[in-house]
Each structure stands twice: as C-alpha cells, then as structure tokens.
C-alpha cells in the first residue's frame, strides 16, 4: 500500500473505479483507436483534437493520482479541513467523526468501518484490508450510493 493514495477521508485511491476501471478502459480505447488510424483523421471530427489529447493523457498518465497529490475536488471540505489541521487522515483527528462526514457516510457506508479499523488497530490493519480489497478486484463504486464532497 502506498500512502500517497490514501485520501484524507479514509478512501484508498487504488480501490477507486477511476483507477481500477476507467484508466485501463482509456488505455484500451486509445490503443484501439490508434491501431484503427484515428490519430491521422481525428482532426476532421468535430472536437476530435480535444478528445484525442484528453484520451491520450488518460491512457498515458492515468485519470487521477490522489487528493494528496492534487486530484479530486479542490473544494472538498474534508480535504481542506484535514490540510488546515495537519491531519494525515481524518480518522486520526480528535474531532472525528465531524459534520464533514455526514454525506460521506451516506455515500460510502463502508467508510465508517474502515476508519474505525484505522483508529482501533492502526495503519497496518487498515493497509492490509485495502491491499486485500485491491487484490480481489474490489472498487468503491460497487458500494457507493450517493456522496457530496462539499458537506
């Protein structure tokens, strides 16, 4: 487990559908389109150049790194609060859970137990769980209902 992929809220980027599903799909689509010759004709298609550069960037560099690395919603109240407090992860904050998690818990109910594991058993146990999930093909999208990062 790489800590740079840990979100302040307690999610782990390596288990996000964007990294697990979208980035590989972008690579496949880009390569298939390149083999089919789209690189030479894309500029004839309305907005094709913008699409091609976007797809190429996704395929070559991924769609997202992590909120720690600057990806995600820059206005995320959880991220702003954690950074202002100098907290590595919200579950380790003395104020956790706070009002910022009301919507997160609705959208990611699994986050409650994940953050409880981190608080009670530490990084090792939390990291092991995330690695096991990643190895099994788990993605948060399968567990997600609806969430807003601006709570």
Secondary structure, DSSP 4 states (H G I P E B T S, - for coil): --GGGB-TTS-BGGGSHIIIIIHHHHHHHHHHHHHTTHHHHGGGSTTHHHHHHHHHHHHHH-S---GGGT-S-TT-HHHHHHHHHT-SSGGGSTT-S-TTHHHHHHH-THHHHHHHHHHHH-HHHHHHHHHHHHHHT--GGGT-----TT-
